[in-house]
């Protein structure tokens, strides 16, 4: 299964790309820097993979995969 979420925010500065999923790394003044690290740990513990890519001219896409254990199904969320 592949889940993909794209936004149109400020994106991921190149200088932060390597540290994005590190525990305690944050770009927010009041952030703890734990969210993406915890997400990646949970997904990897289930046999999946989490990554992020830059969307030009602005934005980011976060995607993760998880092994499918049932028949293929598609869930599309629109906001």
N, C-alpha and C positions, 0 to 999 in steps of 0.2 A: 504494500500500500504506500502511496506517495501523497503527502499533504504539503501544499504550497500556499504561502501567504505573502502577498506583495503589498507594500505601502508606497506612498508618494511623498514621504518625509525627507529629511535631510540626507539620508543614505548612510553609508558606512565609510568614514574617512580611511584612506589607504593605510595611514599610520596606526589605525586601531584594528585592522582586519585580523592580524595574527593573534591578538589578545581578546577578541570578542567573547569567546567562550571560557576564558579563564575566570576562576573564582576570585571575587573581590575586585574585578576590573569593571569600572563604570565610567560613563561620560556624563552622568547626571550629578548635580551638586548634592543631592540628598539620597542618591542611590547606594545600595549595598553591594551591587555587583554579583548577586547570587543567582538571579533568575535564569539566565541562559546556561550557566554552568549546571544548575540542577536539572533543567530540561534535557540537556545533552546526556547527563548521567542516567536519567530515567530511560530515555530512548535507547541508549546503547546497552543498558541492562536487559532490554527486551529484544536485542539483536538488530536494532536499527541504527540509523545514522542521521545526524542533524548538521546542516550547513547553511551558510548565508552567502548571497551574491549581491553585488551592487547593481542597481538599475539606473541607467543613464537616461536623462540628465540628472535625475534625482530619485531617491527611493532605495528600497532594498527588498529582496525576496529571501524569505526563510523557508527552508524545505526540510522535511524529514521523511524517512522511509521506515517502515516496520514490516516484518515478515507477515504475509497473509496466512492465516490458518483456516480460513473458510473460503467459499467461492468468492470470486472477484466481485466487488461492488464499488460503486462510485457515489460519493457524497459531495455535493457542491453547495457551498454556502455563499450566498450573495448578500452584500449589505447595501 
